[in-house]
Amino acid sequence: MASVGSETPAQASLGTSALKVLIAGGFGVGKTTLVGSVSEIPPLRTEEMISAISGGVDNLAGVEGKNTTTVALDFGRITVNESLILYLFGTPGQERFWFMWDELALGALGAVVIADTRRLDGCFAAVDFFERRGIPFILAVNNFYGEQLYTVDEVREATDLDTNVPIIQCDVRHRESSKAVLAALLEHLIAMKSHR
């Protein structure tokens, strides 16, 4: 496979661009689920079972039923149209794996930060990470079980996000909802480019 951001000879002859997008957020917010729901290829997952040893290290509050965790990354691909392919890189959510974010962010065009309003503070580290590095992002509020607990305005106020950062409600278990999240990111990136 050609490296992300580079083109194979076939892509170059067809005028196809390959773009890297990060999917980030706290532990258990739905990063692996988003990549899996939207990827047109079987996603690469680096999930491991949560063991008793990690019990004292990882905060399982709010996700007590979760029995696996991403230890490196998730990877998927979606073809937007004949000239655009997105490579999706899901980051690990647990603090002990955050050191990998710098490597994963290299060459990324933009990011989706997934938030769970039951544990909103779980998205703060990802928001700070992308703001500090100047990587454009949107906030995707994952409405677990179809429950919209808070409005976009309430989430914006709680996260103290600038008004230029789009916030979208979603349910990442559903392909169409995950596609809408990626479309919102692309629209945001296009709008940012046109304002330069």
Secondary structure, 3 states (H helix, E strand, C coil): CCCCCCCCHHHHHHCCEEEEEEEEECCCCCHHHHHHHHCCCCCEEEEEECCHHHHHCCCCCCCCCCCEEEEEEEEEEEEEECCEEEEEEECCCCHHHHHHHHHHHCCEEEEEEEECHHHHHHHHHHHHHHHHHCCCEEEEEECHHHCCCCCHHHHHHHHCCCCCCCEEEECCCCHHHHHHHHHHHHHHHHHHHHCC
